[in-house]
Amino acid sequence: MIGPLAPADAARCAELEAMIFPDESPWPVEAFTAEIASPHNRYFAARDTDGQTLIGYAGISLLGRIGTFECEIHTIAVDPVHRGAGHGAALMAAMLEVADSHRAEVFLEVRTDNDVAIDMYRRNGFEQMGLRKRYYQPSGADAYTMRRPPRSSGEASSRQGGGDS
């Protein structure tokens, strides 16, 4: 079940973040609270079948103005226990719908060794643009920069693929 991420979810997000990204300066509760509250961001929650338990989250920002919007994916993560069930794909679809409703191109960074995420991004139309050396800190891991060209909502839904990150 995908829906909006609420300020009350920030603590669970920080807990998942520390578990999933322990070597990459995981976001604290305060960072999630600020990102959720920002008017140019849209954050989404994936919840377990009970509708209560947060099992994944994703966030995208809409920047610019009408006719020149662009989006940046901030984060996407799914509890490792719940991976492989399509939650990552559903979170990605929710974020891309934001971009597609504004015909905005989308940018992101991803660790060069995160093959599962890279595959999901490619299935969703992203292409590698460049490399940011030592982007992730404190580990010093490199990141690919990726871009997806603008699409309309109808065009995007016919091309998206599944997967989980």
C-alpha positions in Angstrom: 0.0 0.0 0.0 1.5 3.3 -1.1 0.5 6.6 0.4 1.9 9.8 1.7 4.7 9.7 4.3 3.6 11.5 7.4 5.7 13.4 10.0 4.8 10.6 12.5 6.7 8.2 10.2 10.0 10.0 10.6 11.3 7.9 13.5 10.6 4.6 11.6 12.3 6.1 8.5 15.4 6.9 10.5 15.4 3.4 11.9 15.2 1.8 8.4 17.8 4.3 7.1 20.3 3.3 9.8 19.7 -0.4 9.1 19.9 -0.1 5.2 22.6 2.6 4.9 24.8 2.2 8.0 28.0 3.3 6.3 26.6 6.4 4.5 25.7 8.9 7.2 22.0 7.8 7.5 19.5 10.5 7.9 18.3 11.2 11.4 14.7 11.8 12.4 15.1 15.5 12.1 16.2 15.2 8.4 13.1 13.2 7.5 10.9 15.6 9.4 12.3 18.5 7.5 12.1 16.8 4.1 8.5 15.6 4.6 7.5 19.2 5.6 9.2 20.9 2.6 6.6 22.2 0.2 8.5 21.2 -2.9 9.0 17.6 -1.8 6.7 14.6 -2.1 7.5 11.7 0.2 5.7 8.3 -0.1 5.3 5.4 2.3 5.0 1.7 1.6 3.1 0.0 4.3 2.7 -3.7 5.1 -0.7 -5.4 4.5 -1.8 -4.2 8.0 -1.7 -0.7 6.6 0.2 0.5 9.7 3.7 -0.8 9.5 6.1 1.3 7.4 8.2 -1.0 5.3 9.6 1.5 2.8 9.8 5.2 1.9 10.8 7.3 -1.1 11.1 11.0 -1.7 11.3 13.3 -4.7 11.5 17.1 -5.1 9.9 19.2 -7.8 12.1 22.2 -8.7 11.8 25.0 -11.2 8.7 26.5 -12.7 6.0 25.7 -15.2 7.5 24.6 -18.5 10.9 24.0 -17.0 10.3 21.7 -14.0 12.8 19.1 -13.1 12.8 16.5 -10.3 15.4 15.0 -8.1 14.9 11.7 -6.4 16.2 12.1 -2.8 15.8 8.5 -1.5 14.1 5.2 -1.9 14.5 2.3 0.5 12.6 -0.9 1.4 13.1 -2.9 4.5 15.3 -5.9 3.5 12.7 -8.3 5.0 10.1 -7.0 2.5 12.2 -6.8 -0.7 11.3 -8.6 -3.8 7.5 -8.0 -3.4 7.3 -5.0 -5.7 7.3 -2.3 -3.0 10.4 -0.5 -4.5 8.7 -0.5 -7.9 5.5 0.9 -6.4 7.4 3.6 -4.6 9.3 4.5 -7.8 6.0 4.6 -9.8 4.6 7.1 -7.3 7.6 9.3 -7.5 7.7 9.2 -11.3 4.0 10.1 -11.5 4.9 13.4 -9.7 7.5 14.1 -12.4 5.3 12.9 -15.3 2.4 15.1 -14.2 4.7 18.1 -14.7 6.5 16.6 -17.7 9.7 17.0 -15.7 13.0 15.3 -16.3 14.3 13.4 -13.3 17.8 13.1 -11.8 19.3 10.9 -9.1 22.5 9.5 -7.7 23.1 5.8 -7.0 26.0 3.9 -5.6 28.0 2.3 -8.5 27.8 -1.1 -6.7 24.0 -1.0 -6.2 23.1 -3.3 -9.1 19.5 -3.9 -8.0 18.7 -0.2 -7.9 20.6 0.6 -11.1 18.6 -2.1 -12.9 15.3 -0.7 -11.5 16.3 2.8 -12.7 17.2 1.6 -16.1 13.9 -0.3 -16.5 12.2 3.0 -15.7 14.0 4.9 -18.4 17.0 6.3 -16.6 20.4 6.6 -18.3 23.8 7.1 -16.8 25.1 10.6 -17.2 28.3 10.7 -15.2 30.3 9.6 -12.2 30.7 11.3 -8.9 33.9 10.1 -7.2 33.7 9.5 -3.5 30.2 10.9 -3.4 28.9 8.9 -0.5 30.5 9.7 2.9 32.0 8.6 5.0 32.6 5.4 3.0 33.9 7.2 -0.1 31.8 5.1 -2.5 31.3 6.4 -6.0 27.9 7.3 -7.4 26.5 7.3 -10.9 24.4 10.3 -11.8 21.4 9.2 -13.8 18.7 11.1 -15.8 15.3 10.2 -17.2 13.9 12.5 -19.9 10.5 14.2 -19.4 7.4 12.0 -20.1 3.7 12.5 -19.9 1.8 10.4 -17.4 0.3 8.1 -20.1 3.7 7.5 -21.8 5.4 6.6 -18.5 2.9 4.1 -17.3 3.2 2.1 -20.5 7.0 1.8 -20.2 7.7 1.3 -16.4 9.0 -2.0 -15.2 9.0 -3.7 -11.8 11.7 -4.4 -9.3 12.8 -3.5 -5.8 15.6 -1.7 -4.3 
